[in-house]
C-alpha cells in the first residue's frame, strides 16, 4: 500500500515542438499533466511509494494517461475507466515569455468523481492523502468528494491551494479553502495565490491560516524561497538559483519534496531545503515531471556534486 495517496484529474496535454502560437504549429506532442499525478510521480522518482486515484475515460487518451502514470512506478490500481465520458485535454503554447493554457475538461470523466472514487481502506497505511484546490473546482460532485476525503479519519491530509482562475473565482476558491482548513494537517499555498485569495502573502496570513486548523502551513515564494510555520515557529529557506526553463509543475515538485522530507523524518528546515531543491530542479527542465530527479540526483544537487550516471 502506498505511503502517499493523491487524488485528482490528469489530462492529456498537447505541446508544440517550438514556441509560437498554436495556429501556426504543424504538430503537437502528446504528454500528460495533472497536479496530483505530478506529485505522485515526483515521489515515486524519490523512492517513496505513491498511489494516484482518479477517473479516466474509456478512450485512447485515457489509456495514454493510465499507462504513463503507471510507467513511473505509481500505483494506479484504484484508477477507474468510465465509459461514455471523455478524458480531459489541454493545450499549451508559449508566446514570447508568456505560457498560455487552453483547457477542454468540461464533463470529463474525472469531473464526475464522487465519494465512491476513493476506498477508505486504501488509505489505512498511507502517511498522507494529498489533495488540491483544482479538484473541487471541477464540479459539485468533486467539491463534495474533496471535503469528504479530507475528513476521513486516520490519514494526515496535505492540501495545496492550487488556485485556477479559469475554473472559479477568487471568492469561491477562498471560501472553499477556508471550509476545508479544519480538516487539513499540511497546507501549501503559493505567494501569487495568497495575494489573489487573501490580498497578502506575509507571515501574518500564514499564522491566520494555521489558526484555522493546519498544523503546518508552507508558503511558496518562488525566487525568494519558502517559508513554513511549524509548531508555532517560522522557518525560512532561500531558493536555489537556477536558469528557469519551464515553471509548469514546479509547485507540485516542491510539494513532493516537502512530503518526502516528512517521510524521511527530516527536520522542518531540511524539509524546506529539499522542497526548494525539487522546485529548482523542476523549473530548470522542460515539462511537468519529465526532468524530475531520483533520490541520488536530488542529494547530489543538495550537496553540490554531480550524480554519477554510471
N, C-alpha and C positions, 0 to 999 in steps of 0.2 A: 504494500500500500504506500502511496506517495507521502512524502513529508510535507509538501505544499500542494494544495489543490487550487486551481484557478478556474473561473467560470465566466464566459462571455463570448461575444461574437468574433469570429475570424472570417475575413473575406478574401476573395481573390483580388489581387492588385495588378493593374496594368501599368507598366512603366516604360516610357520611351527610352531608346538606347542613348539619346543625347538630349541636352537641354533644348527647350523651344516649345512653342505652342502645339498642343495635341493635334490641331487641324493640319499641321504640316509634317507630322512624323509618318514614315512609311510603315512602321510596325511597332508592336508593343511586346515586351517580355512579360510573361505571366509569373507573378510571385504571390505571396500571401502576406496578410497583415492583420494584426489584432493585438490590442494591448495585453490582454490576459494570456494569450498564447505566446506572445513575445516574452513575458515574464517566465512562463513555464520553460520555454526553450533556453533562455539565459541561465536558469537554474540548472537545467539538465546538463548544459555545457560545463557548469562548475562542479558537476558530480553530485548534485542534490536531486533526489528523486522527486519528480513533479508530475502531476496529473492535470489534464485540461478537460473541462466539462462544457459541452455546447450542443447545439442542434445544427445540422447541415442539411442542405437539400440533397435529395437522392438524384443528383445530377453530376455531370462531369466536373464542374467547378468544385462541388462538394468532395468528390474523390480526390481532387488535387490538394485541397486543404488538408484533408484527413491524412493522406499519405505523407505530406511534407512535415506535418507536426509529428507524426509517428516516427518518421525517419530521424528526428532529432532526439529520440530516446524518451519522449514524453508519453506517459500512459494516456491512451485515448479510449480505453475500454468503456468509458461512460459517455462517449460521444454518440449521439443517435442521428441517423439519417431519416429525413422526413420526406415522404412522397407528396408531390404536388406543390411544394413551396421551393423557391429558388435559394441558392447560396448567394450571399451578398457580394457586391462588386464595387470596387472604387478605382478611379484613375488618378494618376498624379502627373503633373507637369512642372517644369522649372522654367520660369520666365524671368530672366535677369537673376537677381538674388532671391526672388520670391518663389516659394514652393506652393502650388495650388492643388487642392484635392477636390475631386468630384465623387460624391457618394451615390450609390444605387442600392439601397438596402431596405427600402420600404416593403413591408410584408415579406421579408426574408424569413427563412426557417428559424434563425436564431431569435428573431423578434417575437416569436411565439413561446419562448421559454416560460414555463410555469413551475410550480413547486415540484412537479413530477420530474423535472430535468435533473435534479440532484438527489441522490440517495444518501440520507444522513449516515448510513453505515460506511460509506466511502470516506467519511471524514474522521472516523474513530481513531485512526492512528496518525492523522495529519497534525503537524505543528501549527500550520497556518492555512486559512482559507483566504485567498486574495481576490478581492472584488474591485471594480472601478465604477466611476460615475458615468461611464458610457452605457452600460447595460440598462440602467433604469430609464435612460432617455429614449430607448428604442420603442417602448410600448407600455401600456398599463400592466400587462402581464409581467413584463420584465422588471418593472418597478416593484411589483409585489414580490416577485421571485428574489430580488436583491435584498429587500428588507427581511424576508423570511430566512434566507440563507445566513444573513449576518446574525440573526437571533438564535441560530442553532447552538445548543449548549456544548461545551467541551473543547471547542477549537478556537484558537485565537484568530481574530479577524483583522486582516490587513486591507485597508481601503485607500485607493488613490482617487482623488477628486476628478482628475482627467476630464476637465470641462470641455465640451464640444459645443461651440456656439451655433453650429449648423443643425444641431439636434434639439436644443431647447434654450430658452432664455436664461439670463443670469439669475433672475429672481427665482425661477422654478428650480434651477440647479442648486442654488444656495439653500432653498427650503428643504430639498431632499437631503443634502449633506447634513444639515443640522438635525434632521429627523433620524438619520442613521447613526449619528455620532455616539449615542449612548451604547450602541452595540459594537463599536469599533475599539480594538486594542491598539492598533498602529495605524496612524493616519499619515498619508503622503499628500502634499499639496505643492504645486509649483508657484513661484512668485507671481507669474503672469495671471494664473488662475485666482490666486488670493486677491490680487488687485481687481480682477473682473467681478468676483463674487462679493468681496467684503470691502473693497476700496482701499486696501492696505496690505502690506506684506512685512510687518515688523514683529518684534518679539512679543509685543502686547497681544497681537492677534493669535500667535501661537499659544500663548498661555490661556487665552479665552477659549480657543478650540479645545484645548486639553481639559479645561474645566467642565466641558460638556460630556466627557466620558473617556476619550482615548488615554491610555497610559503613556503613549509616546506620540509626539507629533513631529514630523520631519518636513522642513521647508526646503524645497529645492530652489537654489538661487542661480542656476546656470553658471555663467563665467565667474560668479562670486563664490561658488562652492555650495555649501549647505549648512543648515542649522537644525539642531534637534533639541527637543525638550524631553528629558528622560529623568524620572524620579525628581521632578521639580528643578532640575539643573539644566541650564542652557549650554549646549556644546556647539562649537562651530569648527568647520574644516574648510580650507581653501580648495578651489578647483585645481585640477591638473591642466597645465597649459598644453593644448594640442591644436593642430590645424583642423578647423571644423570643415568636414566634407559633407555630412548629411545629418541634420539634427533629429530626423524622424527616428523614434524608438529609444532615444537617449533616456527619457524618463522611465521607461519600462526596464531598461538595463540597470538604472540606478536602483529601482525598487528591488530587483532581483539581487543586486549586490548587498543591499541592506538586510534582506531576508536571509540570504546565505550567511551573513555575519552573525545573525541570531542563531542559526542552526549550528554554526561553528563555535558558538559560545564566546564570541569576541566581545570586548568592552564596547560601550557606545561610541567612543572616539574612533575605534578601529572599524566599527560597522560603517560609520560615515566615510572613513577613508576608502574602504572597499567600494562603497556605493559611488563615491566621486570617481574612482578609477574606472568602474564599469560604465558610467555615463561618458567619461572622456574617451574610452575606447570605442564606444558606440558612435559618437559624433565624428570620430576620425576615420570611419569606414562607411561605405555605401550601404543603403537599405536598412530595414528594420532590425534584423537579427543576424544576418549572414556573416558579418565580421566579428561577432562577439567572441571573447576568449574562452579557452578552457581554464581550469584552475591553475595549471602550471604557467600559462601565459599571463594570467592575472597577477600572480605573485611575482613573476619576472618583471612586470611593469611596475608594481609597487616597490620592488627592491632596486629598480633602476638597472636591471640587467637584461640581456637578451635570452629569450627562451630558445633552447636548442630544438631544432626541427628534426633531429636525428637521434 
